[in-house]
Amino acid sequence: MGRDDHNKRKNNFLAQTPKNQKSDGIDVEFSEEFADAEDKEAQARSRAADKRAHKR
C-alpha cells in the first residue's frame, strides 16, 4: 500500500442523532426559590455572554 491508499476509505460509521432527541442546550429545570447569589450571578453572566455572541 502506498501513502495515498489510506485516504480512499469513507468513514460512515458515525450514528446520526434523531431530531427528536436533539436539545437546544437550554436547561429549563431551574427554580427561583432555590437559587442563591451564585446562581443569579451565573445567569447574569450567561445573558451578557449571549448578548455579546449575538452582537457579532
C-alpha positions in Angstrom: 0.0 0.0 0.0 1.2 3.5 -0.9 0.7 6.6 1.1 -2.5 7.8 -0.6 -4.2 4.4 -0.4 -5.3 5.3 3.2 -7.3 8.3 2.1 -9.8 6.5 -0.2 -12.0 4.9 2.6 -15.0 6.8 3.8 -16.0 6.8 7.4 -19.7 6.1 7.5 -19.7 4.6 11.0 -21.0 7.6 12.9 -24.5 7.2 14.2 -26.9 10.1 13.4 -28.9 11.6 16.3 -32.7 11.7 15.5 -34.1 15.3 15.5 -36.5 14.5 18.3 -33.6 13.6 20.7 -31.5 16.7 20.0 -31.7 19.5 22.6 -31.2 23.2 22.1 -28.8 23.3 25.1 -31.1 25.2 27.4 -31.8 23.6 30.7 -35.3 24.6 31.8 -35.2 23.0 35.2 -34.5 26.0 37.4 -36.3 27.1 40.5 -36.1 30.7 41.6 -36.9 29.8 45.2 -33.8 27.5 45.4 -31.5 29.9 43.6 -28.7 31.5 45.6 -26.5 34.5 44.8 -24.1 32.4 42.7 -26.9 31.1 40.6 -28.2 34.6 39.9 -24.6 35.8 39.0 -24.2 32.9 36.7 -27.5 33.7 34.9 -26.4 37.4 34.5 -23.1 36.3 33.1 -24.9 33.9 30.7 -27.2 36.7 29.5 -24.2 39.0 29.0 -22.3 36.3 27.0 -25.4 35.7 24.8 -25.7 39.4 24.1 -22.0 39.6 23.1 -22.3 36.5 20.9 -25.4 37.7 19.1 -24.0 41.2 18.6 -21.4 39.8 16.1 
